[in-house]
């Protein structure tokens, strides 16, 4: 019985459908990173009103650095997501073309 389970597991792992399933899981993961970066950026932008009201000049520099860092994280992950989707779209077209 264990040999049959191993054989079936290997058939499943090597199937084209399983490859698509793995890519869709990666899609979900990348999308969740994009969403997290967006939420972090929006959170800090919402907190700026409180930080800007500080009278200390030294508070502005770290705030600008943090906003810039989060903005770049968001842009980079969105770019990677678009690039990933473009590659996968091409692969899916090839997979669906009649042979």
N, C-alpha and C positions, 0 to 999 in steps of 0.2 A: 504493500500500500504506500509506504513512504516514497518508493521509487516512482510510482504513478503520480503522486503529488508533486514531486520534483519536476517530472516531465511536463505536467500541466502548467506548473509555475513558469517554467522556461518558455513554453509556447506562448503564454500570456505576455511575459516580459519582452519577447521579440516581435510581438505583433505590431503592425502599424497603428492600430487603434490605441494601444497602450502608449506608444510614443506621443500620440496626439494628446492623450490624457495627461501625461507628464508635462507637456508644454502648456496645457491649460492650467495646471496647478502652478506652474511658473508664472503664467499670466496673472493669476490671482495674487500671487506673492508680490510681484512687481507693482501691481495696482495698489495693493495695501501699503506698500512703502511710499508710493506717490501720495496716497491719501493721508498717511501719517505726516509726511513732510508738509503738505498743505495745511493740515490742522495746526502743526507747530508754528508755522509762519503766521497764520491768522490769529493764533493765541497771543503771540508776542505783539502783533500789531494792535490787538485789542488792549493790551496792557500798557501801550506807549503813553496813553493819556496820563496814567498815574506816574510813570517814570519821567515824563517831560515836565511835570509840575515840580520836580525836584529843583532846588536852587543850586545844587552843586554842579559846577561845570564838568567835573570829571565823570559824571554819570552818563553824559551823552556819547562819548567815544565807545564804551563797552556796549551800549544799546545799539549803536550803528553797526558795530561788528557782528553782534548777534543777529540782527535783522538781515544783514548781508549774507551771513553764513546759512541761515535758514532759507533765504530766498534762493541761493545757489543750490542748496540741496534739493529744493523743489524743482527747479529748472532742470538740473541734471537727471533726476529720476524720471521726470516727464519725458525728457529727450530719450533716455534709455528705453522707456516704455514704448514710445513711438517707433524707435528703431527695431525693437523686439517684434512689435506687431507687424511692421513692414516685412521683416524676414519671414515671419510665420505665415503671413498672407501669401507670399510667393511660394512657400513650401506647400501650403494647402492647395493652391491652384495646381501645382505640379502633381500632388497626390490625387486630386479629383479629375485630372485630365484622362480621357480614355487612352488606353495603351494599345 
